[in-house]
Amino acid sequence: MLDFPRWKQAWLWFITLACALAAMPSVLSVAGLTWPAALPAPKVNLGLDLAGGSHLLLEADVEQVRRLRLEQMEDSVRQRLTKGDNKVDIGEISNKDGKISFMLGDPGKADFVREQLQTLTSGAGLSGQRDWDLAINGGLIELTPTEAGLSQSVDQAMGAAVEVVRKRIDKMGTREPTIIRQGKNRIVVQVPGLSDPKKLKDAIGQTAKLEFKLVDTNASPTDRAQGVAAPGTVLVPYANPEKDGIIPLAVFRLGGIVGDQLVKATPGNDPKTNEPLVEIEFNQQGGAKFAKLTSENVNRPFAIILDGRVISAPNISEPILGGQARISGSFTSETATQLAINLASGALPVDLKVVEERTVGPDLGADSIRSGAIAMAVGTGVLALFMLVTYGRFGVYTCAALIINALMILGIMAVIGGTLTLPGIAGFVLTIGAAVDANVLINERIREERARGRKVFQAVEMGYKEASRAIFDANITNVIAAVLMFYFGSGPVRGFAVVLMIGIVTSVFTAMTLTRMWVAGWLRRARPAELVL
């Protein structure tokens, strides 16, 4: 165990120095010094509790998910039974009372309709239920959403919402946001270093649901003003009522195109008026749908709807075949840019409402860092004094290993882009203590071997060999605990687990490998006849 050829020594020193150098930008930053700009500068990101920032708690509208499921099922039933080879004579489809119902013109086709509609339902996870219950009573067909199906839809919507929120925040240029689900329908968003919560709310509060729907030109202004919509249509208010009027626009509820097939959205300016606008581009499937919609409805107006408000309602003068379009309205350069970011990141599958908002100032984080640094310095100083007094030369190796261990933890966290939180500092200090424990085990084991009469070389070799078993066993249990905390925990708990796992690896490396290399080199050079332990 004391054999260290030159190539192995060089490799160990390379790993040690590389990690230590990676930690220097962070260390110099805390000390108020500047790292050379020409050199790579990986830095440890500070969490919300250390750097300050914005905290939002978002809540999803579960009832909206329920309504969307009804609308999507109604559209699917209409497409399946009224078009193509499966066309069946059915009455008006109703979605009242939270279920889809309609009458068959020919009750004798009930079995055929059952077969067609069964393909529109599926199993709801592991619940053993279908997502929709299908009931046929004579000529009456009813599709009722199940609670298991709703729970599955909410879970899928929340998972998609988390990813959309993450994309939008990443495009803001912020680093290491914490975005996690809380409970069934809530999302916690924490962005370190962002002191303006309004900017954060503007980025993630907009649903960015883009729709293109045909306008019902037969709807009278009187009915629209009174809030009366014809069957199959819905009234949508204008986004800019001062310019377009307060009377809502009547559009057909089903059909049209949803902007979930966008591949590109960029801010721009109108070449004629220089007004800000957003240029969008569909994928191949979306472009085909857009071309079909505009080709079949030339000389008819269609509404461009964003988050339930009409941006504009231009007339289709000719088919639009390229899959590209422009969205214009009362935009500023900032709002056009933000809308482009939100559209490119994808629409939120469900509206999110801010139920809690909090801003953490950087002063609290600075105090925490200062207190943590003082605690670590005092603790490390006391440990170093104890090790020097108790173990002499071996205590010097232990103190050097502790310093390198701390630098290696910071260096690895900087390279992987990790975030240091207040619990992370606790994990940092804990790993320093674990590293000392490992060195104490080794030194005490060497003492025992010398007391048994072994020679110096044999005592050191057996001391490291025998102590390694206890050290590995203890650290494996710590790693298991850290993995479980990372898997089941969230936010600060995960930060603690990450620092703990990194610290366990570096403490074993410094205690079991670096100090052994130093001791082996000293034994070969000095050839001591006795050890002072």
Buried (B, 14 or more C-beta within 10 A) or exposed (E): EBEBEEEEEEEBEEBBEEBBBBBBBBBBBBEEEEBEEEEEBBBBBBBBBBBBBBBBBBBBBBEBBBEBBBEEBBBBBBBBBEEEEEEBEBEEBEBEEEBBBBBBEEBEBBEBBEEBBEEBBEEBEEBEBBBBBBEBEEBBBBBBBBEBBBBBBBBEBBEBBBEBBBBBBEBBEBBBBBBBBBEEBBBBBBBBBBBEBEBBBBBBBBBBBBBBBBBBEEBEEEBBEEEEBBEEBBBBBBBBEEEBBEBBBBBBBBBBBBBBBBEBBBBBBEEEEEBBBBBBBBEEEBBBBBBEBBEEBEEEBBBBBBBEBBBBBEEBEEBBEEBEBEBBBBBEEEBBBBBBBBBBBBBBBBBBEBEEBEBBEBEBBBEBBEEBEEEBEEBBEEBBEBBBEBBBBBBBBBBBBBBBBBBBBBBBBBBEEBBBBBBBBBBBBBBBBBBBBBBBBBBBBBBBBBEEEBEBBBBBBBBBBBBBEBBEEBBEEBBEBBEEBBEEBBBBBBBBBBBBBBBBBBBBBBBBBBBBBBBBEBBEEEEEEEBEB
